[in-house]
Amino acid sequence: MNILIYYFSGTGNSKRIADVAAEGFKQQGHSAQVKSIEDGQLDPQHLSAEIHGFVFPVYFWGIPRIMEKFMHTLPPASGKKSFLLLTAGNVYAKSLTLNQARKILEKKGYAMLGGDTIAMPDSFIVVYDPPPVDKATFKVKAAEGAAAAFAKKILSGEPKIQKSSFSEIIMRFMYVFYRTVIKFHIFWPGFRVDNKCNSCEICAKICPVKNIQMVGGKPTWGKHCEACMRCIQLCPQKAIQTYFGSEKKNRYKEPHLEIKDLIN
């Protein structure tokens, strides 16, 4: 079986899950590869792949805009099998985003095998304080086990995607409200730099949507922020802050993620 996994990952959680799932498929004798969707391009083997997987984080009970846009540009699938594997700081409303993505893919002609959401360390520093290294490492290890188990089950159609509960539907309305009215992707981050900034330009180089420009040696943020937290979490100087109090908070990136890989 030839399996192609597309992923989007802000601070590395979803990339790690995609890599572990791919390795799980390989251990079962299948061919599996992963591809980032940041360039917006299909993998050269897209049409020949027998199963397409989509791995990404949950952003405020919804799909990251960059992944949603990519899904809408997919060519018709005519019954090709697919699966969803999401990451989130918590999974209490896991059916909501799974069903949102499932509907997009099914309209494109994909036959959904199933999907699940895996808990990973929360990197949304705007609201939460990311866990320290020891707790984050423990949670990542548990998530890797869940991703490996998912790879063993999904080809047989497990786990199934459950219908969204009433409370999740209410959350969906909140997601739409914040996205269309308050525009949370602009309002929530509120990024700024303090005097520790040394003009290294790493934040601008690693932004997945090229939303950061250097002006006078300092980063400035445009209106297309994904709120992925990559810039603030990966800044070597911890010089990027939010207007919601991040100076004393931990910084987090998935341990296997390398800044050089994001730049390249």
C-alpha positions, 0 to 999 in steps of 0.5 A, a space after each residue: 500500500 502506498 500512503 502519502 501523509 500531508 501535514 502542517 505543523 507550527 511548533 513541530 507536534 503534528 510533524 512528529 505525529 506524521 513521522 511516527 505514523 509513517 514509520 508505523 505504516 512502514 513497519 507493517 510493510 507499506 510504503 509511506 512518506 510525509 510532505 509539508 503543505 507549506 508550499 501549497 504544492 501537491 506531492 509528485 506521487 499524489 495521484 499514485 498514492 492509494 491512501 492520503 493522510 492529513 495531519 494538523 493541529 486544532 486551532 480554536 476548534 477548527 482547521 488552520 487556514 493554511 490546511 483548509 486552503 490546501 484541502 480545498 485545492 486538492 484535485 478530485 479523488 474519485 473514491 481514494 481512501 483518506 484519514 485524519 490525524 489531529 493534534 491538540 493541547 486537549 481532546 475534549 472536543 475532538 469530533 468537531 474539527 475532524 468532522 469539519 475536515 471530513 466534510 471538505 475531503 468527502 466533497 472532494 471525493 475522498 472515502 474517509 477511513 476514519 480519524 482521531 485526535 492526539 493530545 500533545 503539549 499545548 504551545 498556544 502561549 497567548 493563553 497557556 503556559 507551555 509545559 516545562 521540558 520534562 512534562 512536555 517530553 512525557 506527553 510527547 512520548 505518550 503521543 508517539 505511542 498513540 500515533 503508532 497505535 493509530 497506524 496499526 488500526 486505521 487501515 481497517 477503518 478504526 477509529 471511526 469519526 463520531 458525530 459532533 456533540 451539541 456542545 461541540 456544535 456550539 463551539 463551532 459557532 464560537 470558532 466562526 465568530 472569532 474567525 470572521 468577526 473578531 478575526 482571532 488570527 490577528 487579535 489573539 497573538 498581539 506579537 511584539 519584540 523586546 530589547 533582547 531582539 538581535 535582528 537574527 531574522 529567524 522569525 521571518 525565515 520560519 514563518 509558514 505564511 511569510 507574514 513577518 517582515 524585517 523593518 529597521 532590523 526588527 520583525 513586523 507582523 502582517 494581517 495573515 498570521 496563522 497564530 501557529 506560535 512558531 515565531 514566539 516559541 522558536 525565537 532563540 533570544 525569547 525576544 518575541 512577546 504577546 500583549 497578554 503576558 508571555 515574558 515569564 512563560 515557558 517556550 516550547 518546540 517539539 524536541 525533534 524539530 530543528 530550526 535549520 530544517 524550517 529555514 531550508 
